[in-house]
Amino acid sequence: MLVGSSVALAVAVLPAGFHSSPPLFLSRKFLKSLIRKQPQELLLVIGTGVSAAVAPGIPALCSWRSCIEAVIEAAEQLEVLHPGDVAEFRRKVTKDGDLLVVAHDLIRKMSPRTGDAKPNFFQDCLMEVFDDLERHIQNPLVLQSILSLMERGTMVLTTNYDNLLEIFGQQQSKPMESLDLKDKTKVLQWARGNVRYGVLHIHGLYTDPCGMVLDPSGYKDVTQDPEVMEVLQSLYRTKSFLFVGCGETLRDQIFQALFLYSVPNKVDLEHYMLVLKEGEDHFFKHQADMLLHGIKVVSYGDCFDYFPGYVQDLATQICKQRSPDADRVDSTTLLGNACQDCAKRKLEENGIEVSKKLRQSDTGRRPLLSGPLQVGLAWRCWQSPCGASLGSGGEGAMRILFQLPRETHFKHLLS
């Protein structure tokens, strides 16, 4: 039995034109170690289960097997795969073998013999399979829940080729961005938390052949770049990854190289995975195995229909943990009696990069403190070693730092 908070399923208010599954009134148990996380402490890893719940009318989104089958059919229709190869891949995909290996073999078959990712027919097949995605969004409950977490600082990466989340977010007037591993600058910005509505596609996106990563050789520029690898691995060490709708993700070679096998002491980590409980023996064995990787496996139920409601309730619980000042407090905000400079240095000592400049949005922010307490704290920071180092300009710097009026002076505090 999972020890946690219990809530009842409810139906979210969705935008006009969308439909929700019938409400499932069940008692839900959540791990308190999960629901007490601040949204900004989490990183969502989105798998095919999310797409399957959102757009059930597209079979290719339901699973890796369905996606491979749809790509094979598209390849046959577009005549970009020899009939003999079509038959061979259909035979392979019906077996219970490693579907990721089958997918990589299929991708290589439709790519240049040099092994390069571009140009390739695989992308054309994906465009055929995922044509006109926005018309197929039927149950956006999961996407709405994910967006609510993103609004509060949760980061998102996906192994999916589709961009359903970005499409839905744009419909809700969110400045969504689709990112891939080929754009180092954007990856670094995202990993440092500077792209709030960015979704990192570690396999690439079906609409962008240049950004598609087909197998480990396709992202060697990433794995051989110390700066990129350090910032990505830092996420796995400092964030709690929440795997949502993921079945084969931990066996994915790209995910393994970027996170799973590149970070030592995984048992010290605390990540989470939502899974379908298909059988008790299998579930509890899987739960025990994943703990070795620092991953807590949690069941959302024994039926996939429970998945959207569970994600909604989980997101609601986590969003409740947001600090009242979360929209105003950031890495340059006062921490206790230390000034912003001291706070920044303390964060950097712990491996957290902080911008040296106040964010542009901070200029319109209300002061965290006011009145004599605000002035007094500014005075203490001015008299501290870091404040003293500012010299004659220290008083003005403290006024700016603590957002005090220009007429504020500290001389009267000397008496």
Contacts in CASP RR format, 6 or more apart in sequence:
PFRMAT RR
TARGET T0000
AUTHOR 0000-0000-0000
METHOD contacts of the structure
MODEL  1
MLVGSSVALAVAVLPAGFHSSPPLFLSRKFLKSLIRKQPQELLLVIGTGV
SAAVAPGIPALCSWRSCIEAVIEAAEQLEVLHPGDVAEFRRKVTKDGDLL
VVAHDLIRKMSPRTGDAKPNFFQDCLMEVFDDLERHIQNPLVLQSILSLM
ERGTMVLTTNYDNLLEIFGQQQSKPMESLDLKDKTKVLQWARGNVRYGVL
HIHGLYTDPCGMVLDPSGYKDVTQDPEVMEVLQSLYRTKSFLFVGCGETL
RDQIFQALFLYSVPNKVDLEHYMLVLKEGEDHFFKHQADMLLHGIKVVSY
GDCFDYFPGYVQDLATQICKQRSPDADRVDSTTLLGNACQDCAKRKLEEN
GIEVSKKLRQSDTGRRPLLSGPLQVGLAWRCWQSPCGASLGSGGEGAMRI
LFQLPRETHFKHLLS
1 29 0 8 1.000
2 29 0 8 1.000
2 30 0 8 1.000
2 31 0 8 1.000
2 298 0 8 1.000
3 29 0 8 1.000
3 31 0 8 1.000
3 32 0 8 1.000
4 29 0 8 1.000
4 30 0 8 1.000
4 31 0 8 1.000
4 32 0 8 1.000
4 35 0 8 1.000
5 29 0 8 1.000
5 30 0 8 1.000
5 32 0 8 1.000
5 35 0 8 1.000
5 317 0 8 1.000
6 27 0 8 1.000
6 28 0 8 1.000
6 29 0 8 1.000
6 30 0 8 1.000
7 27 0 8 1.000
7 28 0 8 1.000
7 30 0 8 1.000
7 313 0 8 1.000
7 316 0 8 1.000
7 317 0 8 1.000
8 25 0 8 1.000
8 26 0 8 1.000
8 27 0 8 1.000
8 28 0 8 1.000
9 23 0 8 1.000
9 24 0 8 1.000
9 25 0 8 1.000
9 26 0 8 1.000
9 28 0 8 1.000
9 309 0 8 1.000
9 310 0 8 1.000
9 312 0 8 1.000
9 313 0 8 1.000
10 23 0 8 1.000
10 312 0 8 1.000
10 313 0 8 1.000
11 20 0 8 1.000
11 23 0 8 1.000
12 20 0 8 1.000
12 141 0 8 1.000
12 144 0 8 1.000
12 145 0 8 1.000
12 312 0 8 1.000
14 20 0 8 1.000
14 140 0 8 1.000
14 141 0 8 1.000
14 144 0 8 1.000
15 140 0 8 1.000
15 171 0 8 1.000
15 172 0 8 1.000
18 137 0 8 1.000
18 138 0 8 1.000
18 139 0 8 1.000
18 140 0 8 1.000
19 138 0 8 1.000
19 139 0 8 1.000
20 139 0 8 1.000
20 141 0 8 1.000
20 308 0 8 1.000
21 139 0 8 1.000
21 141 0 8 1.000
21 305 0 8 1.000
21 308 0 8 1.000
21 309 0 8 1.000
24 305 0 8 1.000
24 306 0 8 1.000
24 309 0 8 1.000
26 306 0 8 1.000
28 310 0 8 1.000
28 313 0 8 1.000
30 298 0 8 1.000
30 313 0 8 1.000
30 314 0 8 1.000
30 317 0 8 1.000
31 272 0 8 1.000
31 296 0 8 1.000
31 298 0 8 1.000
33 270 0 8 1.000
33 296 0 8 1.000
34 240 0 8 1.000
34 242 0 8 1.000
34 272 0 8 1.000
34 296 0 8 1.000
34 298 0 8 1.000
34 314 0 8 1.000
34 318 0 8 1.000
35 314 0 8 1.000
35 317 0 8 1.000
35 318 0 8 1.000
35 320 0 8 1.000
35 321 0 8 1.000
36 321 0 8 1.000
37 240 0 8 1.000
37 318 0 8 1.000
37 321 0 8 1.000
38 321 0 8 1.000
38 322 0 8 1.000
38 323 0 8 1.000
38 326 0 8 1.000
39 149 0 8 1.000
39 152 0 8 1.000
39 153 0 8 1.000
39 154 0 8 1.000
39 318 0 8 1.000
39 319 0 8 1.000
39 321 0 8 1.000
39 322 0 8 1.000
40 152 0 8 1.000
40 153 0 8 1.000
40 154 0 8 1.000
40 326 0 8 1.000
41 239 0 8 1.000
41 240 0 8 1.000
42 149 0 8 1.000
42 154 0 8 1.000
42 155 0 8 1.000
42 239 0 8 1.000
42 240 0 8 1.000
42 241 0 8 1.000
42 242 0 8 1.000
42 318 0 8 1.000
43 154 0 8 1.000
43 155 0 8 1.000
43 156 0 8 1.000
43 157 0 8 1.000
43 235 0 8 1.000
43 239 0 8 1.000
43 240 0 8 1.000
43 241 0 8 1.000
43 242 0 8 1.000
44 146 0 8 1.000
44 149 0 8 1.000
44 154 0 8 1.000
44 155 0 8 1.000
44 156 0 8 1.000
44 157 0 8 1.000
44 241 0 8 1.000
44 242 0 8 1.000
44 244 0 8 1.000
45 157 0 8 1.000
45 158 0 8 1.000
45 159 0 8 1.000
45 241 0 8 1.000
45 242 0 8 1.000
45 243 0 8 1.000
45 244 0 8 1.000
45 246 0 8 1.000
45 249 0 8 1.000
45 255 0 8 1.000
46 146 0 8 1.000
46 156 0 8 1.000
46 157 0 8 1.000
46 158 0 8 1.000
46 159 0 8 1.000
46 160 0 8 1.000
46 165 0 8 1.000
46 199 0 8 1.000
46 244 0 8 1.000
46 245 0 8 1.000
46 246 0 8 1.000
47 158 0 8 1.000
47 159 0 8 1.000
47 160 0 8 1.000
47 243 0 8 1.000
47 244 0 8 1.000
47 245 0 8 1.000
47 246 0 8 1.000
47 247 0 8 1.000
47 249 0 8 1.000
48 61 0 8 1.000
48 62 0 8 1.000
48 63 0 8 1.000
48 64 0 8 1.000
48 67 0 8 1.000
48 159 0 8 1.000
48 160 0 8 1.000
48 245 0 8 1.000
48 246 0 8 1.000
48 247 0 8 1.000
49 61 0 8 1.000
49 62 0 8 1.000
49 63 0 8 1.000
49 244 0 8 1.000
49 245 0 8 1.000
49 246 0 8 1.000
49 247 0 8 1.000
49 307 0 8 1.000
50 142 0 8 1.000
50 143 0 8 1.000
50 146 0 8 1.000
50 158 0 8 1.000
50 160 0 8 1.000
50 164 0 8 1.000
50 165 0 8 1.000
50 244 0 8 1.000
50 245 0 8 1.000
51 58 0 8 1.000
51 61 0 8 1.000
51 62 0 8 1.000
51 160 0 8 1.000
51 162 0 8 1.000
51 164 0 8 1.000
52 61 0 8 1.000
52 62 0 8 1.000
52 63 0 8 1.000
52 304 0 8 1.000
53 139 0 8 1.000
53 141 0 8 1.000
53 142 0 8 1.000
53 304 0 8 1.000
53 307 0 8 1.000
53 308 0 8 1.000
54 61 0 8 1.000
54 137 0 8 1.000
54 138 0 8 1.000
54 139 0 8 1.000
54 140 0 8 1.000
54 142 0 8 1.000
54 143 0 8 1.000
54 164 0 8 1.000
54 168 0 8 1.000
55 61 0 8 1.000
55 133 0 8 1.000
55 136 0 8 1.000
55 137 0 8 1.000
55 138 0 8 1.000
55 164 0 8 1.000
56 62 0 8 1.000
56 138 0 8 1.000
56 139 0 8 1.000
57 136 0 8 1.000
57 138 0 8 1.000
58 129 0 8 1.000
58 130 0 8 1.000
58 133 0 8 1.000
58 136 0 8 1.000
59 66 0 8 1.000
59 69 0 8 1.000
59 70 0 8 1.000
60 66 0 8 1.000
60 67 0 8 1.000
60 69 0 8 1.000
60 70 0 8 1.000
60 71 0 8 1.000
60 129 0 8 1.000
60 130 0 8 1.000
61 67 0 8 1.000
61 160 0 8 1.000
61 162 0 8 1.000
61 164 0 8 1.000
64 99 0 8 1.000
64 100 0 8 1.000
64 103 0 8 1.000
64 248 0 8 1.000
65 93 0 8 1.000
65 99 0 8 1.000
67 103 0 8 1.000
67 129 0 8 1.000
67 161 0 8 1.000
68 89 0 8 1.000
68 93 0 8 1.000
68 99 0 8 1.000
68 102 0 8 1.000
68 103 0 8 1.000
68 106 0 8 1.000
69 90 0 8 1.000
69 93 0 8 1.000
70 129 0 8 1.000
71 106 0 8 1.000
71 122 0 8 1.000
71 125 0 8 1.000
71 126 0 8 1.000
71 129 0 8 1.000
72 81 0 8 1.000
72 86 0 8 1.000
72 89 0 8 1.000
72 90 0 8 1.000
72 93 0 8 1.000
72 106 0 8 1.000
74 124 0 8 1.000
74 125 0 8 1.000
74 126 0 8 1.000
74 128 0 8 1.000
74 129 0 8 1.000
75 81 0 8 1.000
75 86 0 8 1.000
75 110 0 8 1.000
75 121 0 8 1.000
75 125 0 8 1.000
76 83 0 8 1.000
76 86 0 8 1.000
77 128 0 8 1.000
78 121 0 8 1.000
78 124 0 8 1.000
78 125 0 8 1.000
78 128 0 8 1.000
80 110 0 8 1.000
80 121 0 8 1.000
80 124 0 8 1.000
80 125 0 8 1.000
81 89 0 8 1.000
81 109 0 8 1.000
81 110 0 8 1.000
81 121 0 8 1.000
85 109 0 8 1.000
89 102 0 8 1.000
89 105 0 8 1.000
89 106 0 8 1.000
89 109 0 8 1.000
92 102 0 8 1.000
92 105 0 8 1.000
93 99 0 8 1.000
93 102 0 8 1.000
98 251 0 8 1.000
99 248 0 8 1.000
100 248 0 8 1.000
100 251 0 8 1.000
100 252 0 8 1.000
100 253 0 8 1.000
104 214 0 8 1.000
104 215 0 8 1.000
104 253 0 8 1.000
106 122 0 8 1.000
107 120 0 8 1.000
107 122 0 8 1.000
107 214 0 8 1.000
107 215 0 8 1.000
108 115 0 8 1.000
108 214 0 8 1.000
108 215 0 8 1.000
110 120 0 8 1.000
110 121 0 8 1.000
110 122 0 8 1.000
110 125 0 8 1.000
111 117 0 8 1.000
111 120 0 8 1.000
111 121 0 8 1.000
111 122 0 8 1.000
111 214 0 8 1.000
112 119 0 8 1.000
112 120 0 8 1.000
115 217 0 8 1.000
117 209 0 8 1.000
117 210 0 8 1.000
117 211 0 8 1.000
117 212 0 8 1.000
117 213 0 8 1.000
117 214 0 8 1.000
117 218 0 8 1.000
118 209 0 8 1.000
118 210 0 8 1.000
118 212 0 8 1.000
119 209 0 8 1.000
120 209 0 8 1.000
120 212 0 8 1.000
120 214 0 8 1.000
122 212 0 8 1.000
122 214 0 8 1.000
123 206 0 8 1.000
123 209 0 8 1.000
123 212 0 8 1.000
126 161 0 8 1.000
126 206 0 8 1.000
127 206 0 8 1.000
127 207 0 8 1.000
129 206 0 8 1.000
130 161 0 8 1.000
130 162 0 8 1.000
130 206 0 8 1.000
133 162 0 8 1.000
133 163 0 8 1.000
133 164 0 8 1.000
133 167 0 8 1.000
134 167 0 8 1.000
134 171 0 8 1.000
137 143 0 8 1.000
137 164 0 8 1.000
137 167 0 8 1.000
137 168 0 8 1.000
139 308 0 8 1.000
140 168 0 8 1.000
141 308 0 8 1.000
141 309 0 8 1.000
141 311 0 8 1.000
141 312 0 8 1.000
142 244 0 8 1.000
142 307 0 8 1.000
142 308 0 8 1.000
142 311 0 8 1.000
142 312 0 8 1.000
143 164 0 8 1.000
143 165 0 8 1.000
143 168 0 8 1.000
143 169 0 8 1.000
144 168 0 8 1.000
144 312 0 8 1.000
145 311 0 8 1.000
145 312 0 8 1.000
145 314 0 8 1.000
145 315 0 8 1.000
145 316 0 8 1.000
146 154 0 8 1.000
146 156 0 8 1.000
146 165 0 8 1.000
146 244 0 8 1.000
146 311 0 8 1.000
146 315 0 8 1.000
147 165 0 8 1.000
147 168 0 8 1.000
147 169 0 8 1.000
147 172 0 8 1.000
147 174 0 8 1.000
148 315 0 8 1.000
148 316 0 8 1.000
148 319 0 8 1.000
149 315 0 8 1.000
149 318 0 8 1.000
149 319 0 8 1.000
150 156 0 8 1.000
150 174 0 8 1.000
150 196 0 8 1.000
150 197 0 8 1.000
150 198 0 8 1.000
151 196 0 8 1.000
152 319 0 8 1.000
152 322 0 8 1.000
152 326 0 8 1.000
153 193 0 8 1.000
153 196 0 8 1.000
155 190 0 8 1.000
155 193 0 8 1.000
155 235 0 8 1.000
155 239 0 8 1.000
156 165 0 8 1.000
156 198 0 8 1.000
156 199 0 8 1.000
156 200 0 8 1.000
157 199 0 8 1.000
157 200 0 8 1.000
157 201 0 8 1.000
157 202 0 8 1.000
158 165 0 8 1.000
158 199 0 8 1.000
158 200 0 8 1.000
158 201 0 8 1.000
158 202 0 8 1.000
159 201 0 8 1.000
159 202 0 8 1.000
159 203 0 8 1.000
159 246 0 8 1.000
159 249 0 8 1.000
159 252 0 8 1.000
159 254 0 8 1.000
159 255 0 8 1.000
160 201 0 8 1.000
160 203 0 8 1.000
161 201 0 8 1.000
161 203 0 8 1.000
161 204 0 8 1.000
161 205 0 8 1.000
161 206 0 8 1.000
161 212 0 8 1.000
162 205 0 8 1.000
162 206 0 8 1.000
163 178 0 8 1.000
163 199 0 8 1.000
163 201 0 8 1.000
163 205 0 8 1.000
163 206 0 8 1.000
163 207 0 8 1.000
165 176 0 8 1.000
165 199 0 8 1.000
166 176 0 8 1.000
166 177 0 8 1.000
166 178 0 8 1.000
166 199 0 8 1.000
169 176 0 8 1.000
169 197 0 8 1.000
170 176 0 8 1.000
174 197 0 8 1.000
175 197 0 8 1.000
176 197 0 8 1.000
176 198 0 8 1.000
176 199 0 8 1.000
177 186 0 8 1.000
177 195 0 8 1.000
177 197 0 8 1.000
177 198 0 8 1.000
177 199 0 8 1.000
178 198 0 8 1.000
178 199 0 8 1.000
178 201 0 8 1.000
178 205 0 8 1.000
178 208 0 8 1.000
179 186 0 8 1.000
179 187 0 8 1.000
179 190 0 8 1.000
179 195 0 8 1.000
179 198 0 8 1.000
179 199 0 8 1.000
179 200 0 8 1.000
179 201 0 8 1.000
180 200 0 8 1.000
180 201 0 8 1.000
180 202 0 8 1.000
180 204 0 8 1.000
180 205 0 8 1.000
180 208 0 8 1.000
180 211 0 8 1.000
180 212 0 8 1.000
180 213 0 8 1.000
181 187 0 8 1.000
181 200 0 8 1.000
181 202 0 8 1.000
181 204 0 8 1.000
181 211 0 8 1.000
181 213 0 8 1.000
181 219 0 8 1.000
181 222 0 8 1.000
182 210 0 8 1.000
182 211 0 8 1.000
182 213 0 8 1.000
182 221 0 8 1.000
183 211 0 8 1.000
184 221 0 8 1.000
184 222 0 8 1.000
184 225 0 8 1.000
184 228 0 8 1.000
186 195 0 8 1.000
187 200 0 8 1.000
187 222 0 8 1.000
187 228 0 8 1.000
187 231 0 8 1.000
187 232 0 8 1.000
188 227 0 8 1.000
188 228 0 8 1.000
188 231 0 8 1.000
189 195 0 8 1.000
190 198 0 8 1.000
190 200 0 8 1.000
191 228 0 8 1.000
191 231 0 8 1.000
191 232 0 8 1.000
191 234 0 8 1.000
191 235 0 8 1.000
192 231 0 8 1.000
192 353 0 8 1.000
202 213 0 8 1.000
202 254 0 8 1.000
202 255 0 8 1.000
202 258 0 8 1.000
203 212 0 8 1.000
203 213 0 8 1.000
203 214 0 8 1.000
203 254 0 8 1.000
204 211 0 8 1.000
204 212 0 8 1.000
204 213 0 8 1.000
205 211 0 8 1.000
205 212 0 8 1.000
206 212 0 8 1.000
213 219 0 8 1.000
213 254 0 8 1.000
215 253 0 8 1.000
215 254 0 8 1.000
216 223 0 8 1.000
216 253 0 8 1.000
216 254 0 8 1.000
216 257 0 8 1.000
219 254 0 8 1.000
219 257 0 8 1.000
219 258 0 8 1.000
222 228 0 8 1.000
222 229 0 8 1.000
222 232 0 8 1.000
222 258 0 8 1.000
223 229 0 8 1.000
223 257 0 8 1.000
223 258 0 8 1.000
229 258 0 8 1.000
229 262 0 8 1.000
232 258 0 8 1.000
232 259 0 8 1.000
233 258 0 8 1.000
233 259 0 8 1.000
233 262 0 8 1.000
233 263 0 8 1.000
234 351 0 8 1.000
235 259 0 8 1.000
236 259 0 8 1.000
236 262 0 8 1.000
236 263 0 8 1.000
236 269 0 8 1.000
237 263 0 8 1.000
237 269 0 8 1.000
238 352 0 8 1.000
240 270 0 8 1.000
240 271 0 8 1.000
240 272 0 8 1.000
241 259 0 8 1.000
241 271 0 8 1.000
241 272 0 8 1.000
241 295 0 8 1.000
242 271 0 8 1.000
242 272 0 8 1.000
242 273 0 8 1.000
242 274 0 8 1.000
243 249 0 8 1.000
243 250 0 8 1.000
243 271 0 8 1.000
243 272 0 8 1.000
243 273 0 8 1.000
243 274 0 8 1.000
243 295 0 8 1.000
244 274 0 8 1.000
244 311 0 8 1.000
245 274 0 8 1.000
245 307 0 8 1.000
246 273 0 8 1.000
247 275 0 8 1.000
249 255 0 8 1.000
250 256 0 8 1.000
250 260 0 8 1.000
250 290 0 8 1.000
250 293 0 8 1.000
250 295 0 8 1.000
260 266 0 8 1.000
260 293 0 8 1.000
263 269 0 8 1.000
266 292 0 8 1.000
266 293 0 8 1.000
266 294 0 8 1.000
267 291 0 8 1.000
267 292 0 8 1.000
267 293 0 8 1.000
267 294 0 8 1.000
268 294 0 8 1.000
269 293 0 8 1.000
269 294 0 8 1.000
269 295 0 8 1.000
270 294 0 8 1.000
270 296 0 8 1.000
271 293 0 8 1.000
271 294 0 8 1.000
271 295 0 8 1.000
271 296 0 8 1.000
272 295 0 8 1.000
272 296 0 8 1.000
272 297 0 8 1.000
272 298 0 8 1.000
273 290 0 8 1.000
273 295 0 8 1.000
273 296 0 8 1.000
273 297 0 8 1.000
273 298 0 8 1.000
274 298 0 8 1.000
274 299 0 8 1.000
274 300 0 8 1.000
274 307 0 8 1.000
274 310 0 8 1.000
274 311 0 8 1.000
274 314 0 8 1.000
275 283 0 8 1.000
275 286 0 8 1.000
275 297 0 8 1.000
275 298 0 8 1.000
275 299 0 8 1.000
275 300 0 8 1.000
276 299 0 8 1.000
276 300 0 8 1.000
276 301 0 8 1.000
276 302 0 8 1.000
276 303 0 8 1.000
276 304 0 8 1.000
276 307 0 8 1.000
277 283 0 8 1.000
277 299 0 8 1.000
277 300 0 8 1.000
277 301 0 8 1.000
277 302 0 8 1.000
278 302 0 8 1.000
279 302 0 8 1.000
283 297 0 8 1.000
283 299 0 8 1.000
286 297 0 8 1.000
287 296 0 8 1.000
287 297 0 8 1.000
290 296 0 8 1.000
290 297 0 8 1.000
291 297 0 8 1.000
300 306 0 8 1.000
300 307 0 8 1.000
300 310 0 8 1.000
300 311 0 8 1.000
301 307 0 8 1.000
301 310 0 8 1.000
323 329 0 8 1.000
325 333 0 8 1.000
325 368 0 8 1.000
328 365 0 8 1.000
328 366 0 8 1.000
328 368 0 8 1.000
329 368 0 8 1.000
330 359 0 8 1.000
330 362 0 8 1.000
331 343 0 8 1.000
331 344 0 8 1.000
331 347 0 8 1.000
331 352 0 8 1.000
331 354 0 8 1.000
331 355 0 8 1.000
332 340 0 8 1.000
332 343 0 8 1.000
332 344 0 8 1.000
332 354 0 8 1.000
332 355 0 8 1.000
332 358 0 8 1.000
332 359 0 8 1.000
332 362 0 8 1.000
333 340 0 8 1.000
333 343 0 8 1.000
333 368 0 8 1.000
334 340 0 8 1.000
334 343 0 8 1.000
334 368 0 8 1.000
334 369 0 8 1.000
334 377 0 8 1.000
335 342 0 8 1.000
335 343 0 8 1.000
335 346 0 8 1.000
337 377 0 8 1.000
337 380 0 8 1.000
338 346 0 8 1.000
338 381 0 8 1.000
339 378 0 8 1.000
339 381 0 8 1.000
339 384 0 8 1.000
339 386 0 8 1.000
339 387 0 8 1.000
339 398 0 8 1.000
339 401 0 8 1.000
340 401 0 8 1.000
341 381 0 8 1.000
341 386 0 8 1.000
341 387 0 8 1.000
341 401 0 8 1.000
342 381 0 8 1.000
342 384 0 8 1.000
342 386 0 8 1.000
344 354 0 8 1.000
344 356 0 8 1.000
345 386 0 8 1.000
347 354 0 8 1.000
348 354 0 8 1.000
365 403 0 8 1.000
367 374 0 8 1.000
367 402 0 8 1.000
367 403 0 8 1.000
367 404 0 8 1.000
369 377 0 8 1.000
369 402 0 8 1.000
374 402 0 8 1.000
374 404 0 8 1.000
375 402 0 8 1.000
375 404 0 8 1.000
375 408 0 8 1.000
375 410 0 8 1.000
375 413 0 8 1.000
376 413 0 8 1.000
377 402 0 8 1.000
378 398 0 8 1.000
378 399 0 8 1.000
378 401 0 8 1.000
378 402 0 8 1.000
378 404 0 8 1.000
378 410 0 8 1.000
379 398 0 8 1.000
379 410 0 8 1.000
379 413 0 8 1.000
381 387 0 8 1.000
381 398 0 8 1.000
381 401 0 8 1.000
381 402 0 8 1.000
382 388 0 8 1.000
382 390 0 8 1.000
382 394 0 8 1.000
382 395 0 8 1.000
382 398 0 8 1.000
382 410 0 8 1.000
387 394 0 8 1.000
387 397 0 8 1.000
387 398 0 8 1.000
390 397 0 8 1.000
395 409 0 8 1.000
395 410 0 8 1.000
398 404 0 8 1.000
398 410 0 8 1.000
399 405 0 8 1.000
399 406 0 8 1.000
399 408 0 8 1.000
END
